Amino acid sequence: MSDTNVVLGTAGARVGFVCVETAHLGKNGALVDHLTLHQGDWAYCPFDIRAGAHDWKATGGISMGELEILVTGMRERAAGNGSRGASQPG
């Protein structure tokens, strides 16, 4: 074994960009890549980084936990926009 310290994992990683393309908010159910580098910072696409046609929005640098909350909210808002008339109370 080497004496060199190696840090693995993403516990301290901050995500600088998130894809807000409406078509990319759905879950595709497949094993895909969600993270890439964009403008020298981590970037996350909820659908698949290899899909292309991303609409990157700066996050200011959020944790993976904060990213999960953000993406859940984006998906809920997108779903609500599609069924606005049917579920809104009178």
C-alpha positions as CSV (number, residue, x, y, z in Angstrom):
1,M,0.0,0.0,0.0
2,S,1.0,3.5,-0.7
3,D,1.3,6.3,1.9
4,T,-0.5,8.7,-0.5
5,N,-3.9,9.8,0.8
6,V,-6.6,9.3,-1.7
7,V,-10.0,10.8,-1.3
8,L,-12.9,9.0,-3.0
9,G,-16.5,9.8,-3.2
10,T,-18.6,12.9,-3.7
11,A,-19.5,13.8,-0.1
12,G,-18.0,17.3,-0.5
13,A,-18.7,17.8,-4.2
14,R,-20.8,20.8,-5.2
15,V,-22.9,20.9,-8.3
16,G,-22.5,24.2,-10.2
17,F,-25.1,23.7,-12.9
18,V,-28.4,21.8,-13.3
19,C,-30.2,21.1,-16.6
20,V,-33.6,22.7,-16.6
21,E,-34.7,21.5,-20.0
22,T,-38.4,20.4,-19.5
23,A,-37.9,17.3,-21.7
24,H,-35.1,16.2,-19.3
25,L,-37.1,16.3,-16.1
26,G,-38.6,12.8,-16.6
27,K,-37.0,9.7,-15.2
28,N,-36.0,7.3,-17.9
29,G,-35.6,4.2,-15.7
30,A,-32.3,3.2,-17.2
31,L,-28.8,3.3,-15.7
32,V,-27.4,6.6,-17.1
33,D,-24.8,9.2,-16.5
34,H,-26.2,12.3,-14.7
35,L,-23.0,14.2,-14.0
36,T,-20.5,15.9,-16.3
37,L,-18.3,19.0,-16.4
38,H,-19.7,22.2,-17.7
39,Q,-17.6,25.4,-17.7
40,G,-15.2,23.7,-15.3
41,D,-17.8,22.8,-12.7
42,W,-19.9,19.8,-12.0
43,A,-23.2,19.8,-13.9
44,Y,-26.2,17.5,-13.4
45,C,-29.0,16.4,-15.8
46,P,-32.0,14.6,-14.3
47,F,-32.5,12.6,-17.4
48,D,-29.2,11.6,-19.1
49,I,-26.1,13.7,-19.6
50,R,-25.6,12.0,-23.0
51,A,-29.1,13.2,-24.3
52,G,-27.7,16.5,-25.5
53,A,-29.8,19.7,-25.9
54,H,-29.3,20.7,-22.3
55,D,-30.4,24.0,-20.8
56,W,-27.9,24.7,-18.0
57,K,-28.8,26.9,-15.1
58,A,-26.2,27.9,-12.5
59,T,-26.9,26.7,-9.0
60,G,-24.3,28.7,-7.1
61,G,-22.8,25.3,-5.9
62,I,-25.2,23.0,-4.1
63,S,-24.6,19.7,-2.4
64,M,-26.0,16.4,-3.8
65,G,-28.7,16.4,-1.1
66,E,-29.8,20.0,-2.0
67,L,-29.7,18.9,-5.7
68,E,-32.1,16.1,-4.9
69,I,-34.6,18.5,-3.3
70,L,-34.2,21.0,-6.2
71,V,-34.8,18.3,-8.9
72,T,-37.8,16.9,-7.0
73,G,-39.4,20.4,-6.9
74,M,-38.6,20.9,-10.6
75,R,-40.3,17.7,-11.5
76,E,-43.4,18.5,-9.3
77,R,-43.8,21.9,-10.9
78,A,-43.5,20.4,-14.4
79,A,-46.1,17.8,-13.6
80,G,-48.4,20.4,-12.1
81,N,-48.1,22.6,-15.2
82,G,-49.3,19.7,-17.4
83,S,-52.4,19.0,-15.3
84,R,-53.1,22.5,-13.9
85,G,-56.8,22.6,-15.0
86,A,-57.7,19.2,-13.7
87,S,-56.4,19.4,-10.2
88,Q,-56.8,23.1,-9.2
89,P,-59.7,23.7,-6.7
90,G,-62.5,25.8,-7.9
